[in-house]
Amino acid sequence: MASFIINLVGTIASIALPIADLAKANKDAHYTSVEIGIGTGPNAGGSVPHVALWDKQGSRIGQFTGDANGHIDDGTPYNIAIENTQTVPKESQKQPEYLMVTMQETDAICIAYIYATGDGASWAWFGDIGWTCGADWYPSNWIVGSGTYTPRCVWIDQDHSNGLRFQGLSLHMPDFASQDGRVQQYNDLPDTLCKSKARMNFWDSIVPDAVIA
């Protein structure tokens, strides 16, 4: 586990520029951008999931309703613009600190990464982090960022077919920023990453309107 977490710092740095550019472009917009990268491999692509966002205080920013008839191909980024319709005041700018992805359809997806940008903030999470903590995974070979990094992808599925355990995942995105102190903490005390539901949690059963923040 230690070598993975240490290498993560350089990985996040390699994609920081494009994410920052996207955040700058969206700085004055009343919506939040989320990109879900689907890994490569047999049947890694699948149904379009639901996505929900909360701000630092745990107040809802907005939600995206998945598409029962939609499909995301493997090795493909899926871009979502979530309108800030649930903020107070309505449509105000908020940083997307908490994020939840929920699968309501039975065609599983394997997530290699998630980017979230809004109100000048930009964060990234990779499937390798879920793999480190025991999530269901697949060895994707899709390169992300400007380097050679190929994160594993992790599965979410509504009906738990083929032995897949989790219907959704929730994340506190700032906890995956490339800060050496936090990386060292995860190396020395892995439970602070893998057993902290406030940071990251894989849910065996969860609905799109659940509150996780």
VMD Tcl script that draws the C-alpha trace (Angstrom):
set ca {
  {0.00 0.00 0.00}
  {2.75 2.49 0.87}
  {4.26 2.62 -2.62}
  {0.86 3.26 -4.17}
  {-0.01 6.17 -1.89}
  {3.40 7.80 -2.36}
  {3.13 7.54 -6.15}
  {-0.29 9.15 -6.03}
  {1.22 12.58 -5.35}
  {2.98 12.71 -8.71}
  {-0.07 11.31 -10.42}
  {-2.36 14.06 -9.21}
  {0.23 16.65 -10.18}
  {0.27 15.34 -13.76}
  {-3.43 16.10 -14.24}
  {-3.58 19.30 -12.18}
  {-3.24 21.67 -15.12}
  {-6.15 20.45 -17.26}
  {-8.43 20.28 -14.22}
  {-7.38 23.78 -13.15}
  {-8.11 25.09 -16.65}
  {-11.59 23.57 -16.51}
  {-12.22 25.08 -13.10}
  {-11.13 28.51 -14.31}
  {-13.47 28.28 -17.27}
  {-16.35 27.42 -14.94}
  {-15.51 29.93 -12.21}
  {-18.40 32.26 -13.00}
  {-20.91 29.57 -13.95}
  {-23.70 28.43 -11.65}
  {-22.97 24.77 -12.13}
  {-20.39 22.17 -11.14}
  {-18.45 19.97 -13.56}
  {-17.97 16.27 -12.85}
  {-16.08 13.88 -15.11}
  {-16.29 10.13 -14.54}
  {-13.68 8.07 -16.35}
  {-14.71 4.52 -17.19}
  {-11.90 1.98 -17.23}
  {-11.01 -0.40 -20.03}
  {-11.78 -4.09 -19.98}
  {-14.63 -6.51 -20.64}
  {-17.97 -4.85 -19.85}
  {-16.33 -1.98 -17.92}
  {-18.82 0.41 -19.51}
  {-22.45 0.42 -18.49}
  {-25.39 2.52 -17.36}
  {-25.21 6.23 -16.55}
  {-25.09 6.69 -12.75}
  {-26.69 9.28 -10.49}
  {-24.40 11.95 -9.00}
  {-24.99 14.24 -5.99}
  {-22.84 17.06 -4.62}
  {-22.55 18.87 -1.26}
  {-20.52 21.87 -0.13}
  {-18.13 22.19 2.82}
  {-20.98 22.57 5.30}
  {-22.73 19.46 4.00}
  {-25.46 21.44 2.21}
  {-26.62 20.04 -1.10}
  {-25.36 21.80 -4.23}
  {-27.19 19.84 -6.91}
  {-27.93 16.42 -8.36}
  {-27.68 14.67 -11.70}
  {-30.22 12.00 -12.56}
  {-28.78 8.96 -14.30}
  {-30.15 7.76 -17.61}
  {-31.89 4.37 -17.57}
  {-31.52 4.16 -21.35}
  {-28.06 5.68 -21.51}
  {-24.73 3.88 -21.83}
  {-21.10 4.83 -21.20}
  {-18.49 2.94 -23.21}
  {-15.36 1.55 -21.61}
  {-12.27 3.74 -21.83}
  {-14.50 6.82 -22.03}
  {-14.81 10.01 -19.97}
  {-18.41 10.95 -19.14}
  {-18.85 14.67 -18.52}
  {-21.68 16.05 -16.42}
  {-22.66 19.68 -15.76}
  {-24.69 19.75 -12.55}
  {-26.71 22.93 -12.08}
  {-26.42 24.48 -8.62}
  {-30.19 24.40 -8.10}
  {-30.16 23.21 -4.48}
  {-27.83 25.81 -3.02}
  {-28.84 28.57 -0.63}
  {-29.14 31.10 -2.16}
  {-30.23 29.25 -5.27}
  {-27.64 28.97 -8.06}
  {-24.87 30.43 -5.92}
  {-21.28 29.32 -6.39}
  {-20.16 26.44 -4.18}
  {-17.13 24.18 -4.08}
  {-18.05 20.48 -4.48}
  {-16.37 18.98 -1.43}
  {-18.61 15.92 -1.01}
  {-19.63 13.71 -3.92}
  {-21.74 10.57 -4.27}
  {-22.10 8.30 -7.28}
  {-24.98 5.83 -7.22}
  {-25.93 3.10 -9.69}
  {-29.68 2.64 -10.08}
  {-29.48 0.40 -13.15}
  {-28.26 -3.17 -13.49}
  {-25.49 -2.60 -16.06}
  {-22.43 -2.08 -13.86}
  {-19.67 0.45 -14.52}
  {-16.00 0.34 -13.54}
  {-14.76 3.80 -12.49}
  {-11.10 4.67 -13.10}
  {-11.28 8.26 -11.91}
  {-13.58 11.09 -10.87}
  {-12.80 14.78 -11.36}
  {-14.90 17.52 -9.76}
  {-14.52 21.25 -10.41}
  {-16.51 24.26 -9.25}
  {-16.11 27.76 -7.84}
  {-12.36 27.73 -8.52}
  {-11.74 24.37 -6.82}
  {-10.59 21.22 -8.61}
  {-10.18 17.73 -7.17}
  {-9.44 14.23 -8.42}
  {-9.98 10.70 -7.14}
  {-8.64 7.49 -8.71}
  {-9.81 3.90 -8.70}
  {-6.50 2.81 -7.21}
  {-7.57 4.45 -3.97}
  {-10.66 2.24 -3.85}
  {-8.55 -0.80 -4.77}
  {-6.18 -0.03 -1.89}
  {-9.12 -0.21 0.48}
  {-10.55 -3.47 -0.84}
  {-13.17 -2.38 -3.39}
  {-14.14 -4.63 -6.31}
  {-11.73 -3.75 -9.11}
  {-10.41 -4.48 -12.59}
  {-6.89 -3.83 -14.05}
  {-7.75 -1.06 -16.49}
  {-4.98 0.08 -18.86}
  {-6.46 3.46 -19.78}
  {-3.88 6.26 -19.40}
  {-5.11 9.37 -17.59}
  {-3.53 12.79 -17.37}
  {-0.37 13.79 -19.20}
  {1.78 10.95 -17.91}
  {1.63 7.16 -18.09}
  {-0.61 6.46 -15.11}
  {-3.18 3.69 -15.59}
  {-5.32 3.43 -12.45}
  {-7.35 0.35 -11.71}
  {-11.08 0.84 -11.99}
  {-13.62 -0.04 -9.29}
  {-17.12 -1.42 -9.82}
  {-20.53 -0.14 -8.76}
  {-23.69 -2.04 -9.62}
  {-27.32 -1.90 -8.57}
  {-28.21 -5.60 -8.47}
  {-24.84 -7.00 -7.23}
  {-24.64 -9.44 -10.14}
  {-21.39 -11.31 -10.80}
  {-20.45 -10.95 -7.15}
  {-20.11 -7.16 -7.22}
  {-20.73 -5.85 -3.73}
  {-21.30 -2.12 -3.98}
  {-24.07 0.04 -5.39}
  {-22.35 3.38 -4.89}
  {-19.50 5.33 -3.38}
  {-19.18 8.62 -1.52}
  {-16.10 10.81 -1.30}
  {-14.80 13.89 0.49}
  {-12.81 15.13 -2.48}
  {-10.31 17.45 -0.70}
  {-8.98 14.46 1.25}
  {-7.42 13.14 -1.97}
  {-5.43 16.25 -2.81}
  {-1.67 15.76 -3.19}
  {-0.45 16.88 0.20}
  {2.64 15.14 1.55}
  {1.44 15.23 5.15}
  {-1.81 13.49 4.33}
  {-0.03 10.96 2.10}
  {2.30 10.09 4.98}
  {-0.69 9.76 7.29}
  {-2.35 7.29 4.94}
  {0.91 5.33 4.73}
  {1.40 5.20 8.49}
  {-2.26 4.85 9.47}
  {-4.13 3.23 6.55}
  {-7.34 2.99 8.57}
  {-7.58 6.80 8.42}
  {-8.19 6.31 4.70}
  {-9.91 2.96 4.42}
  {-12.09 3.02 7.53}
  {-13.14 6.64 7.49}
  {-16.66 6.80 6.03}
  {-16.47 10.59 6.00}
  {-13.53 10.39 3.59}
  {-14.53 7.49 1.37}
  {-17.17 4.82 1.65}
  {-18.43 2.08 -0.64}
  {-22.13 1.40 -0.04}
  {-23.74 -1.98 -0.59}
  {-27.15 -0.28 -0.75}
  {-27.85 3.42 -1.21}
  {-30.43 5.63 -2.94}
  {-29.69 8.79 -5.00}
  {-31.35 11.03 -2.37}
  {-29.27 9.67 0.50}
  {-27.38 12.14 2.69}
  {-23.71 11.29 3.16}
  {-22.15 14.65 4.13}
}
mol new
graphics top color blue
foreach p $ca { graphics top sphere $p radius 0.5 }
foreach p [lrange $ca 0 end-1] q [lrange $ca 1 end] { graphics top cylinder $p $q radius 0.2 }
display resetview
